[in-house]
Amino acid sequence: MRYKEEAPIPNKRNLNPDGIELSLTGDRNQCRVCTEYFNSTHAFDKHRRNGKCLTRAEMTRRGMTMINGGYWVGAVMDSNALELRSRVRQAGEEEPLRSNA
């Protein structure tokens, strides 16, 4: 299914198409065309191809996943990365820079 390019967001309560209420904080955003919610600008950009929104099935085929009850992400973090991020946040430290080694 494709959406009209200038369709307004149809609700004011930040409900995703499944009726789940979501918040737009941090880097999270909602597409004004298809009304899907994204956990990051990267995920939002990944869902657009040739000026069109991808369908849910197309996003899934491209490796995107829906998390936290309705936010699309570009890829899922593996359990080791999630655990490291959790420990860093609990310690109140900055997240370490990624190494190319």
C-alpha positions in Angstrom: 0.0 0.0 0.0 1.3 3.5 -0.9 0.3 6.7 0.8 -0.5 10.2 -0.5 2.6 12.3 -0.2 1.0 15.2 1.7 -1.4 13.3 4.0 -1.6 14.9 7.5 -0.9 12.8 10.6 -4.5 11.6 11.3 -4.4 11.7 15.1 -3.3 14.1 17.9 -2.6 11.4 20.6 0.4 9.9 18.9 -1.2 6.6 18.1 0.5 4.3 15.7 -1.6 2.4 13.1 -2.2 -0.4 15.6 -3.7 2.1 18.2 -0.6 2.0 20.6 0.1 5.4 22.1 3.7 6.4 21.5 5.8 9.5 22.4 8.1 11.5 20.2 11.1 12.2 22.4 14.9 12.3 21.7 15.6 11.2 18.1 12.2 9.5 17.7 9.9 10.7 14.9 6.8 9.9 13.0 6.4 9.9 9.2 3.8 12.4 8.1 3.1 10.3 5.0 2.6 6.8 6.4 2.2 7.7 10.1 4.6 5.0 11.2 6.9 5.7 14.2 10.7 5.4 14.1 13.2 5.1 16.9 15.8 7.2 15.0 16.3 9.5 12.0 18.4 6.7 10.5 15.5 4.3 10.7 13.2 6.9 9.3 15.5 7.5 6.3 15.8 3.8 5.7 12.0 3.5 5.3 11.9 5.9 2.3 12.9 4.7 -1.2 12.6 6.8 -4.3 10.4 9.4 -2.5 8.0 6.7 -1.2 7.4 5.0 2.1 8.1 1.3 2.3 5.3 -1.0 3.5 5.7 -2.9 6.8 6.6 -6.0 4.8 9.2 -4.1 2.7 10.8 -2.7 5.9 11.0 -6.1 7.4 12.6 -7.5 4.3 15.2 -4.8 4.5 16.1 -5.9 8.1 14.1 -3.3 10.0 12.2 -4.4 13.1 9.5 -2.9 15.3 10.4 -2.6 19.0 8.9 -1.2 22.2 5.3 -1.6 21.0 5.6 0.3 17.8 8.9 2.0 17.0 10.7 0.9 13.9 14.5 0.5 14.1 17.0 0.1 11.2 18.5 -3.1 12.8 18.3 -4.9 16.1 21.3 -4.7 18.5 22.8 -8.0 19.5 22.6 -9.0 23.2 26.3 -8.2 23.9 25.8 -4.6 22.6 22.6 -4.2 24.6 24.3 -5.5 27.8 27.3 -3.1 27.3 25.0 -0.1 26.7 23.0 -1.0 29.8 26.1 -1.3 32.0 27.4 2.0 30.7 24.1 3.8 31.4 23.8 2.4 34.9 27.4 3.6 35.7 26.5 7.0 34.4 29.4 7.0 31.9 29.5 8.1 28.4 29.1 5.3 25.8 32.4 4.2 24.5 33.4 5.1 21.0 33.2 2.3 18.5 36.5 0.9 17.4 37.3 -0.1 13.8 39.8 -2.7 15.0 
